[in-house]
C-alpha cells in the first residue's frame, strides 16, 4: 500500500501518517524528520530545500509543527520524532534479514558504540557499519 496524503506546511509536504503506518509502509528510502529549525532553514537555504526534495519520506518530527497543522484544513495525525522512530524501526525490522542500517554521525566512537548496542539488543547485525566523521563534515 502506497501512502500519498501529504500536508503542506510552508514549502514542504509532510506525509500524514502514524508511526505504525510508517513502519508498515517504509520498506526503503531516505527519511527526513523536519522540526521547526528545518522548516525555517527550508525557507532560506535552496541547497537544503533541494536535498529535502529527494527524500522518499518526510514526516513531522516536531510537536510544534504537529500543533501548527491543527490550524490547517487537514492536520497531521501525530508527530513522529526521528529519535524515537529509529528505535521503533530497528525493533520492527529485527527479524527482517533484508533490513540493513548504517549509522553516520555523532562524536568519535559514539556511532560504533551505538552499532554494538543495537546489534546486541536486536540479536543480529542489523547495523552493518558506523562512522563518526569530523565536525563540519557536512
Phi and psi in radians as a Rosetta constraint file:
Dihedral C 1 N 2 CA 2 C 2 CIRCULARHARMONIC -1.686 0.35
Dihedral N 2 CA 2 C 2 N 3 CIRCULARHARMONIC 2.330 0.35
Dihedral C 2 N 3 CA 3 C 3 CIRCULARHARMONIC -1.714 0.35
Dihedral N 3 CA 3 C 3 N 4 CIRCULARHARMONIC 2.189 0.35
Dihedral C 3 N 4 CA 4 C 4 CIRCULARHARMONIC -2.116 0.35
Dihedral N 4 CA 4 C 4 N 5 CIRCULARHARMONIC -0.165 0.35
Dihedral C 4 N 5 CA 5 C 5 CIRCULARHARMONIC -1.292 0.35
Dihedral N 5 CA 5 C 5 N 6 CIRCULARHARMONIC 2.180 0.35
Dihedral C 5 N 6 CA 6 C 6 CIRCULARHARMONIC -2.289 0.35
Dihedral N 6 CA 6 C 6 N 7 CIRCULARHARMONIC 2.612 0.35
Dihedral C 6 N 7 CA 7 C 7 CIRCULARHARMONIC -1.954 0.35
Dihedral N 7 CA 7 C 7 N 8 CIRCULARHARMONIC 2.224 0.35
Dihedral C 7 N 8 CA 8 C 8 CIRCULARHARMONIC -1.559 0.35
Dihedral N 8 CA 8 C 8 N 9 CIRCULARHARMONIC 2.184 0.35
Dihedral C 8 N 9 CA 9 C 9 CIRCULARHARMONIC -2.147 0.35
Dihedral N 9 CA 9 C 9 N 10 CIRCULARHARMONIC 1.967 0.35
Dihedral C 9 N 10 CA 10 C 10 CIRCULARHARMONIC 0.953 0.35
Dihedral N 10 CA 10 C 10 N 11 CIRCULARHARMONIC -2.040 0.35
Dihedral C 10 N 11 CA 11 C 11 CIRCULARHARMONIC -1.855 0.35
Dihedral N 11 CA 11 C 11 N 12 CIRCULARHARMONIC 0.374 0.35
Dihedral C 11 N 12 CA 12 C 12 CIRCULARHARMONIC -2.244 0.35
Dihedral N 12 CA 12 C 12 N 13 CIRCULARHARMONIC 2.445 0.35
Dihedral C 12 N 13 CA 13 C 13 CIRCULARHARMONIC -1.786 0.35
Dihedral N 13 CA 13 C 13 N 14 CIRCULARHARMONIC 2.175 0.35
Dihedral C 13 N 14 CA 14 C 14 CIRCULARHARMONIC -1.948 0.35
Dihedral N 14 CA 14 C 14 N 15 CIRCULARHARMONIC 2.269 0.35
Dihedral C 14 N 15 CA 15 C 15 CIRCULARHARMONIC -1.058 0.35
Dihedral N 15 CA 15 C 15 N 16 CIRCULARHARMONIC 2.397 0.35
Dihedral C 15 N 16 CA 16 C 16 CIRCULARHARMONIC -1.754 0.35
Dihedral N 16 CA 16 C 16 N 17 CIRCULARHARMONIC 1.593 0.35
Dihedral C 16 N 17 CA 17 C 17 CIRCULARHARMONIC -2.725 0.35
Dihedral N 17 CA 17 C 17 N 18 CIRCULARHARMONIC 2.859 0.35
Dihedral C 17 N 18 CA 18 C 18 CIRCULARHARMONIC -1.522 0.35
Dihedral N 18 CA 18 C 18 N 19 CIRCULARHARMONIC 2.926 0.35
Dihedral C 18 N 19 CA 19 C 19 CIRCULARHARMONIC -1.066 0.35
Dihedral N 19 CA 19 C 19 N 20 CIRCULARHARMONIC -0.709 0.35
Dihedral C 19 N 20 CA 20 C 20 CIRCULARHARMONIC -1.057 0.35
Dihedral N 20 CA 20 C 20 N 21 CIRCULARHARMONIC -0.782 0.35
Dihedral C 20 N 21 CA 21 C 21 CIRCULARHARMONIC -1.109 0.35
Dihedral N 21 CA 21 C 21 N 22 CIRCULARHARMONIC -0.702 0.35
Dihedral C 21 N 22 CA 22 C 22 CIRCULARHARMONIC -1.105 0.35
Dihedral N 22 CA 22 C 22 N 23 CIRCULARHARMONIC -0.784 0.35
Dihedral C 22 N 23 CA 23 C 23 CIRCULARHARMONIC -1.045 0.35
Dihedral N 23 CA 23 C 23 N 24 CIRCULARHARMONIC -0.712 0.35
Dihedral C 23 N 24 CA 24 C 24 CIRCULARHARMONIC -1.245 0.35
Dihedral N 24 CA 24 C 24 N 25 CIRCULARHARMONIC -0.553 0.35
Dihedral C 24 N 25 CA 25 C 25 CIRCULARHARMONIC -1.752 0.35
Dihedral N 25 CA 25 C 25 N 26 CIRCULARHARMONIC -0.399 0.35
Dihedral C 25 N 26 CA 26 C 26 CIRCULARHARMONIC -1.487 0.35
Dihedral N 26 CA 26 C 26 N 27 CIRCULARHARMONIC 1.661 0.35
Dihedral C 26 N 27 CA 27 C 27 CIRCULARHARMONIC -1.547 0.35
Dihedral N 27 CA 27 C 27 N 28 CIRCULARHARMONIC -0.526 0.35
Dihedral C 27 N 28 CA 28 C 28 CIRCULARHARMONIC -2.850 0.35
Dihedral N 28 CA 28 C 28 N 29 CIRCULARHARMONIC 2.998 0.35
Dihedral C 28 N 29 CA 29 C 29 CIRCULARHARMONIC 2.020 0.35
Dihedral N 29 CA 29 C 29 N 30 CIRCULARHARMONIC 3.078 0.35
Dihedral C 29 N 30 CA 30 C 30 CIRCULARHARMONIC -1.665 0.35
Dihedral N 30 CA 30 C 30 N 31 CIRCULARHARMONIC 2.318 0.35
Dihedral C 30 N 31 CA 31 C 31 CIRCULARHARMONIC -2.004 0.35
Dihedral N 31 CA 31 C 31 N 32 CIRCULARHARMONIC 2.223 0.35
Dihedral C 31 N 32 CA 32 C 32 CIRCULARHARMONIC -1.999 0.35
Dihedral N 32 CA 32 C 32 N 33 CIRCULARHARMONIC 2.449 0.35
Dihedral C 32 N 33 CA 33 C 33 CIRCULARHARMONIC -2.125 0.35
Dihedral N 33 CA 33 C 33 N 34 CIRCULARHARMONIC 1.473 0.35
Dihedral C 33 N 34 CA 34 C 34 CIRCULARHARMONIC -1.189 0.35
Dihedral N 34 CA 34 C 34 N 35 CIRCULARHARMONIC 2.480 0.35
Dihedral C 34 N 35 CA 35 C 35 CIRCULARHARMONIC -2.040 0.35
Dihedral N 35 CA 35 C 35 N 36 CIRCULARHARMONIC -3.007 0.35
Dihedral C 35 N 36 CA 36 C 36 CIRCULARHARMONIC -1.072 0.35
Dihedral N 36 CA 36 C 36 N 37 CIRCULARHARMONIC -0.704 0.35
Dihedral C 36 N 37 CA 37 C 37 CIRCULARHARMONIC -1.051 0.35
Dihedral N 37 CA 37 C 37 N 38 CIRCULARHARMONIC -0.753 0.35
Dihedral C 37 N 38 CA 38 C 38 CIRCULARHARMONIC -1.084 0.35
Dihedral N 38 CA 38 C 38 N 39 CIRCULARHARMONIC -0.772 0.35
Dihedral C 38 N 39 CA 39 C 39 CIRCULARHARMONIC -1.029 0.35
Dihedral N 39 CA 39 C 39 N 40 CIRCULARHARMONIC -0.721 0.35
Dihedral C 39 N 40 CA 40 C 40 CIRCULARHARMONIC -1.161 0.35
Dihedral N 40 CA 40 C 40 N 41 CIRCULARHARMONIC -0.799 0.35
Dihedral C 40 N 41 CA 41 C 41 CIRCULARHARMONIC -1.116 0.35
Dihedral N 41 CA 41 C 41 N 42 CIRCULARHARMONIC -0.586 0.35
Dihedral C 41 N 42 CA 42 C 42 CIRCULARHARMONIC -1.121 0.35
Dihedral N 42 CA 42 C 42 N 43 CIRCULARHARMONIC -0.372 0.35
Dihedral C 42 N 43 CA 43 C 43 CIRCULARHARMONIC -1.428 0.35
Dihedral N 43 CA 43 C 43 N 44 CIRCULARHARMONIC -0.388 0.35
Dihedral C 43 N 44 CA 44 C 44 CIRCULARHARMONIC -2.039 0.35
Dihedral N 44 CA 44 C 44 N 45 CIRCULARHARMONIC -0.372 0.35
Dihedral C 44 N 45 CA 45 C 45 CIRCULARHARMONIC -2.000 0.35
Dihedral N 45 CA 45 C 45 N 46 CIRCULARHARMONIC 1.814 0.35
Dihedral C 45 N 46 CA 46 C 46 CIRCULARHARMONIC -1.090 0.35
Dihedral N 46 CA 46 C 46 N 47 CIRCULARHARMONIC -0.710 0.35
Dihedral C 46 N 47 CA 47 C 47 CIRCULARHARMONIC -1.105 0.35
Dihedral N 47 CA 47 C 47 N 48 CIRCULARHARMONIC -0.760 0.35
Dihedral C 47 N 48 CA 48 C 48 CIRCULARHARMONIC -1.065 0.35
Dihedral N 48 CA 48 C 48 N 49 CIRCULARHARMONIC -0.772 0.35
Dihedral C 48 N 49 CA 49 C 49 CIRCULARHARMONIC -1.046 0.35
Dihedral N 49 CA 49 C 49 N 50 CIRCULARHARMONIC -0.815 0.35
Dihedral C 49 N 50 CA 50 C 50 CIRCULARHARMONIC -1.082 0.35
Dihedral N 50 CA 50 C 50 N 51 CIRCULARHARMONIC -0.668 0.35
Dihedral C 50 N 51 CA 51 C 51 CIRCULARHARMONIC -1.116 0.35
Dihedral N 51 CA 51 C 51 N 52 CIRCULARHARMONIC -0.733 0.35
Dihedral C 51 N 52 CA 52 C 52 CIRCULARHARMONIC -1.048 0.35
Dihedral N 52 CA 52 C 52 N 53 CIRCULARHARMONIC -0.625 0.35
Dihedral C 52 N 53 CA 53 C 53 CIRCULARHARMONIC -1.162 0.35
Dihedral N 53 CA 53 C 53 N 54 CIRCULARHARMONIC -0.316 0.35
Dihedral C 53 N 54 CA 54 C 54 CIRCULARHARMONIC -1.553 0.35
Dihedral N 54 CA 54 C 54 N 55 CIRCULARHARMONIC -0.124 0.35
Dihedral C 54 N 55 CA 55 C 55 CIRCULARHARMONIC -1.289 0.35
Dihedral N 55 CA 55 C 55 N 56 CIRCULARHARMONIC 2.465 0.35
Dihedral C 55 N 56 CA 56 C 56 CIRCULARHARMONIC -1.375 0.35
Dihedral N 56 CA 56 C 56 N 57 CIRCULARHARMONIC -0.493 0.35
Dihedral C 56 N 57 CA 57 C 57 CIRCULARHARMONIC -2.328 0.35
Dihedral N 57 CA 57 C 57 N 58 CIRCULARHARMONIC 2.235 0.35
Dihedral C 57 N 58 CA 58 C 58 CIRCULARHARMONIC -2.289 0.35
Dihedral N 58 CA 58 C 58 N 59 CIRCULARHARMONIC 2.057 0.35
Dihedral C 58 N 59 CA 59 C 59 CIRCULARHARMONIC -2.230 0.35
Dihedral N 59 CA 59 C 59 N 60 CIRCULARHARMONIC 2.747 0.35
Dihedral C 59 N 60 CA 60 C 60 CIRCULARHARMONIC -1.273 0.35
Dihedral N 60 CA 60 C 60 N 61 CIRCULARHARMONIC 2.077 0.35
Dihedral C 60 N 61 CA 61 C 61 CIRCULARHARMONIC -1.577 0.35
Dihedral N 61 CA 61 C 61 N 62 CIRCULARHARMONIC -0.407 0.35
Dihedral C 61 N 62 CA 62 C 62 CIRCULARHARMONIC -1.894 0.35
Dihedral N 62 CA 62 C 62 N 63 CIRCULARHARMONIC 2.332 0.35
Dihedral C 62 N 63 CA 63 C 63 CIRCULARHARMONIC -1.097 0.35
Dihedral N 63 CA 63 C 63 N 64 CIRCULARHARMONIC -0.576 0.35
Dihedral C 63 N 64 CA 64 C 64 CIRCULARHARMONIC -1.130 0.35
Dihedral N 64 CA 64 C 64 N 65 CIRCULARHARMONIC -0.830 0.35
Dihedral C 64 N 65 CA 65 C 65 CIRCULARHARMONIC -1.100 0.35
Dihedral N 65 CA 65 C 65 N 66 CIRCULARHARMONIC -0.662 0.35
Dihedral C 65 N 66 CA 66 C 66 CIRCULARHARMONIC -1.026 0.35
Dihedral N 66 CA 66 C 66 N 67 CIRCULARHARMONIC -0.814 0.35
Dihedral C 66 N 67 CA 67 C 67 CIRCULARHARMONIC -1.162 0.35
Dihedral N 67 CA 67 C 67 N 68 CIRCULARHARMONIC -0.654 0.35
Dihedral C 67 N 68 CA 68 C 68 CIRCULARHARMONIC -1.056 0.35
Dihedral N 68 CA 68 C 68 N 69 CIRCULARHARMONIC -0.691 0.35
Dihedral C 68 N 69 CA 69 C 69 CIRCULARHARMONIC -1.081 0.35
Dihedral N 69 CA 69 C 69 N 70 CIRCULARHARMONIC -0.431 0.35
Dihedral C 69 N 70 CA 70 C 70 CIRCULARHARMONIC -1.132 0.35
Dihedral N 70 CA 70 C 70 N 71 CIRCULARHARMONIC -0.339 0.35
Dihedral C 70 N 71 CA 71 C 71 CIRCULARHARMONIC -1.473 0.35
Dihedral N 71 CA 71 C 71 N 72 CIRCULARHARMONIC -0.164 0.35
Dihedral C 71 N 72 CA 72 C 72 CIRCULARHARMONIC -1.561 0.35
Dihedral N 72 CA 72 C 72 N 73 CIRCULARHARMONIC 2.943 0.35
Dihedral C 72 N 73 CA 73 C 73 CIRCULARHARMONIC -1.016 0.35
Dihedral N 73 CA 73 C 73 N 74 CIRCULARHARMONIC -0.731 0.35
Dihedral C 73 N 74 CA 74 C 74 CIRCULARHARMONIC -2.190 0.35
Dihedral N 74 CA 74 C 74 N 75 CIRCULARHARMONIC 2.285 0.35
Dihedral C 74 N 75 CA 75 C 75 CIRCULARHARMONIC -1.860 0.35
Dihedral N 75 CA 75 C 75 N 76 CIRCULARHARMONIC 2.875 0.35
Dihedral C 75 N 76 CA 76 C 76 CIRCULARHARMONIC -1.329 0.35
Dihedral N 76 CA 76 C 76 N 77 CIRCULARHARMONIC 2.548 0.35
Dihedral C 76 N 77 CA 77 C 77 CIRCULARHARMONIC -1.304 0.35
Dihedral N 77 CA 77 C 77 N 78 CIRCULARHARMONIC -0.421 0.35
Dihedral C 77 N 78 CA 78 C 78 CIRCULARHARMONIC -3.030 0.35
Dihedral N 78 CA 78 C 78 N 79 CIRCULARHARMONIC 2.864 0.35
Dihedral C 78 N 79 CA 79 C 79 CIRCULARHARMONIC -1.556 0.35
Dihedral N 79 CA 79 C 79 N 80 CIRCULARHARMONIC 2.498 0.35
Dihedral C 79 N 80 CA 80 C 80 CIRCULARHARMONIC -2.181 0.35
Dihedral N 80 CA 80 C 80 N 81 CIRCULARHARMONIC 1.493 0.35
Dihedral C 80 N 81 CA 81 C 81 CIRCULARHARMONIC -1.057 0.35
Dihedral N 81 CA 81 C 81 N 82 CIRCULARHARMONIC 2.306 0.35
Dihedral C 81 N 82 CA 82 C 82 CIRCULARHARMONIC -0.989 0.35
Dihedral N 82 CA 82 C 82 N 83 CIRCULARHARMONIC -0.655 0.35
Dihedral C 82 N 83 CA 83 C 83 CIRCULARHARMONIC -1.094 0.35
Dihedral N 83 CA 83 C 83 N 84 CIRCULARHARMONIC -0.761 0.35
Dihedral C 83 N 84 CA 84 C 84 CIRCULARHARMONIC -1.428 0.35
Dihedral N 84 CA 84 C 84 N 85 CIRCULARHARMONIC -0.483 0.35
Dihedral C 84 N 85 CA 85 C 85 CIRCULARHARMONIC -1.141 0.35
Dihedral N 85 CA 85 C 85 N 86 CIRCULARHARMONIC -0.654 0.35
Dihedral C 85 N 86 CA 86 C 86 CIRCULARHARMONIC -1.019 0.35
Dihedral N 86 CA 86 C 86 N 87 CIRCULARHARMONIC -0.780 0.35
Dihedral C 86 N 87 CA 87 C 87 CIRCULARHARMONIC -1.080 0.35
Dihedral N 87 CA 87 C 87 N 88 CIRCULARHARMONIC -0.791 0.35
Dihedral C 87 N 88 CA 88 C 88 CIRCULARHARMONIC -1.079 0.35
Dihedral N 88 CA 88 C 88 N 89 CIRCULARHARMONIC -0.676 0.35
Dihedral C 88 N 89 CA 89 C 89 CIRCULARHARMONIC -1.113 0.35
Dihedral N 89 CA 89 C 89 N 90 CIRCULARHARMONIC -0.893 0.35
Dihedral C 89 N 90 CA 90 C 90 CIRCULARHARMONIC -1.231 0.35
Dihedral N 90 CA 90 C 90 N 91 CIRCULARHARMONIC -0.522 0.35
Dihedral C 90 N 91 CA 91 C 91 CIRCULARHARMONIC -1.199 0.35
Dihedral N 91 CA 91 C 91 N 92 CIRCULARHARMONIC -0.707 0.35
Dihedral C 91 N 92 CA 92 C 92 CIRCULARHARMONIC -1.073 0.35
Dihedral N 92 CA 92 C 92 N 93 CIRCULARHARMONIC -0.660 0.35
Dihedral C 92 N 93 CA 93 C 93 CIRCULARHARMONIC -1.732 0.35
Dihedral N 93 CA 93 C 93 N 94 CIRCULARHARMONIC 0.261 0.35
Dihedral C 93 N 94 CA 94 C 94 CIRCULARHARMONIC -0.933 0.35
Dihedral N 94 CA 94 C 94 N 95 CIRCULARHARMONIC -0.659 0.35
Dihedral C 94 N 95 CA 95 C 95 CIRCULARHARMONIC -1.792 0.35
Dihedral N 95 CA 95 C 95 N 96 CIRCULARHARMONIC 0.235 0.35
Dihedral C 95 N 96 CA 96 C 96 CIRCULARHARMONIC -1.728 0.35
Dihedral N 96 CA 96 C 96 N 97 CIRCULARHARMONIC 1.785 0.35
Dihedral C 96 N 97 CA 97 C 97 CIRCULARHARMONIC -1.130 0.35
Dihedral N 97 CA 97 C 97 N 98 CIRCULARHARMONIC -0.305 0.35
Dihedral C 97 N 98 CA 98 C 98 CIRCULARHARMONIC -1.436 0.35
Dihedral N 98 CA 98 C 98 N 99 CIRCULARHARMONIC -0.209 0.35
Dihedral C 98 N 99 CA 99 C 99 CIRCULARHARMONIC -1.524 0.35
Dihedral N 99 CA 99 C 99 N 100 CIRCULARHARMONIC 2.136 0.35
Dihedral C 99 N 100 CA 100 C 100 CIRCULARHARMONIC -2.311 0.35
Dihedral N 100 CA 100 C 100 N 101 CIRCULARHARMONIC 2.463 0.35
Dihedral C 100 N 101 CA 101 C 101 CIRCULARHARMONIC -2.188 0.35
Dihedral N 101 CA 101 C 101 N 102 CIRCULARHARMONIC 2.464 0.35
Dihedral C 101 N 102 CA 102 C 102 CIRCULARHARMONIC -2.108 0.35
Dihedral N 102 CA 102 C 102 N 103 CIRCULARHARMONIC 2.264 0.35
Dihedral C 102 N 103 CA 103 C 103 CIRCULARHARMONIC -1.714 0.35
Dihedral N 103 CA 103 C 103 N 104 CIRCULARHARMONIC 2.258 0.35
Dihedral C 103 N 104 CA 104 C 104 CIRCULARHARMONIC -2.272 0.35
Dihedral N 104 CA 104 C 104 N 105 CIRCULARHARMONIC 2.126 0.35
Dihedral C 104 N 105 CA 105 C 105 CIRCULARHARMONIC 2.202 0.35
Dihedral N 105 CA 105 C 105 N 106 CIRCULARHARMONIC 3.129 0.35
Dihedral C 105 N 106 CA 106 C 106 CIRCULARHARMONIC 1.504 0.35
Dihedral N 106 CA 106 C 106 N 107 CIRCULARHARMONIC 2.998 0.35
Dihedral C 106 N 107 CA 107 C 107 CIRCULARHARMONIC -1.178 0.35
Dihedral N 107 CA 107 C 107 N 108 CIRCULARHARMONIC 2.805 0.35
Dihedral C 107 N 108 CA 108 C 108 CIRCULARHARMONIC -0.847 0.35
Dihedral N 108 CA 108 C 108 N 109 CIRCULARHARMONIC 2.187 0.35
Dihedral C 108 N 109 CA 109 C 109 CIRCULARHARMONIC 1.515 0.35
Dihedral N 109 CA 109 C 109 N 110 CIRCULARHARMONIC -0.294 0.35
Dihedral C 109 N 110 CA 110 C 110 CIRCULARHARMONIC -1.214 0.35
Dihedral N 110 CA 110 C 110 N 111 CIRCULARHARMONIC -0.778 0.35
Dihedral C 110 N 111 CA 111 C 111 CIRCULARHARMONIC -1.090 0.35
Dihedral N 111 CA 111 C 111 N 112 CIRCULARHARMONIC -0.709 0.35
Dihedral C 111 N 112 CA 112 C 112 CIRCULARHARMONIC -1.125 0.35
Dihedral N 112 CA 112 C 112 N 113 CIRCULARHARMONIC -0.738 0.35
Dihedral C 112 N 113 CA 113 C 113 CIRCULARHARMONIC -1.119 0.35
Dihedral N 113 CA 113 C 113 N 114 CIRCULARHARMONIC -0.730 0.35
Dihedral C 113 N 114 CA 114 C 114 CIRCULARHARMONIC -1.069 0.35
Dihedral N 114 CA 114 C 114 N 115 CIRCULARHARMONIC -0.736 0.35
Dihedral C 114 N 115 CA 115 C 115 CIRCULARHARMONIC -1.009 0.35
Dihedral N 115 CA 115 C 115 N 116 CIRCULARHARMONIC -0.826 0.35
Dihedral C 115 N 116 CA 116 C 116 CIRCULARHARMONIC -1.084 0.35
Dihedral N 116 CA 116 C 116 N 117 CIRCULARHARMONIC -0.765 0.35
Dihedral C 116 N 117 CA 117 C 117 CIRCULARHARMONIC -1.132 0.35
Dihedral N 117 CA 117 C 117 N 118 CIRCULARHARMONIC -0.783 0.35
Dihedral C 117 N 118 CA 118 C 118 CIRCULARHARMONIC -1.124 0.35
Dihedral N 118 CA 118 C 118 N 119 CIRCULARHARMONIC -0.835 0.35
Dihedral C 118 N 119 CA 119 C 119 CIRCULARHARMONIC -1.061 0.35
Dihedral N 119 CA 119 C 119 N 120 CIRCULARHARMONIC -0.650 0.35
Dihedral C 119 N 120 CA 120 C 120 CIRCULARHARMONIC -1.142 0.35
Dihedral N 120 CA 120 C 120 N 121 CIRCULARHARMONIC -0.796 0.35
Dihedral C 120 N 121 CA 121 C 121 CIRCULARHARMONIC -1.089 0.35
Dihedral N 121 CA 121 C 121 N 122 CIRCULARHARMONIC -0.735 0.35
Dihedral C 121 N 122 CA 122 C 122 CIRCULARHARMONIC -1.373 0.35
Dihedral N 122 CA 122 C 122 N 123 CIRCULARHARMONIC -0.493 0.35
Dihedral C 122 N 123 CA 123 C 123 CIRCULARHARMONIC 1.523 0.35
Dihedral N 123 CA 123 C 123 N 124 CIRCULARHARMONIC 0.307 0.35
Dihedral C 123 N 124 CA 124 C 124 CIRCULARHARMONIC -2.818 0.35
Dihedral N 124 CA 124 C 124 N 125 CIRCULARHARMONIC 3.029 0.35
Dihedral C 124 N 125 CA 125 C 125 CIRCULARHARMONIC -1.489 0.35
Dihedral N 125 CA 125 C 125 N 126 CIRCULARHARMONIC 1.152 0.35
Dihedral C 125 N 126 CA 126 C 126 CIRCULARHARMONIC -1.263 0.35
Dihedral N 126 CA 126 C 126 N 127 CIRCULARHARMONIC -0.612 0.35
Dihedral C 126 N 127 CA 127 C 127 CIRCULARHARMONIC -1.619 0.35
Dihedral N 127 CA 127 C 127 N 128 CIRCULARHARMONIC 1.983 0.35
Dihedral C 127 N 128 CA 128 C 128 CIRCULARHARMONIC -1.638 0.35
Dihedral N 128 CA 128 C 128 N 129 CIRCULARHARMONIC -0.172 0.35
Dihedral C 128 N 129 CA 129 C 129 CIRCULARHARMONIC -2.996 0.35
Dihedral N 129 CA 129 C 129 N 130 CIRCULARHARMONIC 2.837 0.35
Dihedral C 129 N 130 CA 130 C 130 CIRCULARHARMONIC -2.673 0.35
Dihedral N 130 CA 130 C 130 N 131 CIRCULARHARMONIC 2.512 0.35
Dihedral C 130 N 131 CA 131 C 131 CIRCULARHARMONIC -2.546 0.35
Dihedral N 131 CA 131 C 131 N 132 CIRCULARHARMONIC 2.324 0.35
Dihedral C 131 N 132 CA 132 C 132 CIRCULARHARMONIC -1.944 0.35
Dihedral N 132 CA 132 C 132 N 133 CIRCULARHARMONIC 1.640 0.35
Dihedral C 132 N 133 CA 133 C 133 CIRCULARHARMONIC -1.260 0.35
Dihedral N 133 CA 133 C 133 N 134 CIRCULARHARMONIC 2.878 0.35
Dihedral C 133 N 134 CA 134 C 134 CIRCULARHARMONIC -1.163 0.35
Dihedral N 134 CA 134 C 134 N 135 CIRCULARHARMONIC 2.737 0.35
Dihedral C 134 N 135 CA 135 C 135 CIRCULARHARMONIC -1.001 0.35
Dihedral N 135 CA 135 C 135 N 136 CIRCULARHARMONIC 2.385 0.35
Dihedral C 135 N 136 CA 136 C 136 CIRCULARHARMONIC 1.519 0.35
Dihedral N 136 CA 136 C 136 N 137 CIRCULARHARMONIC 0.238 0.35
Dihedral C 136 N 137 CA 137 C 137 CIRCULARHARMONIC -1.080 0.35
Dihedral N 137 CA 137 C 137 N 138 CIRCULARHARMONIC -0.489 0.35
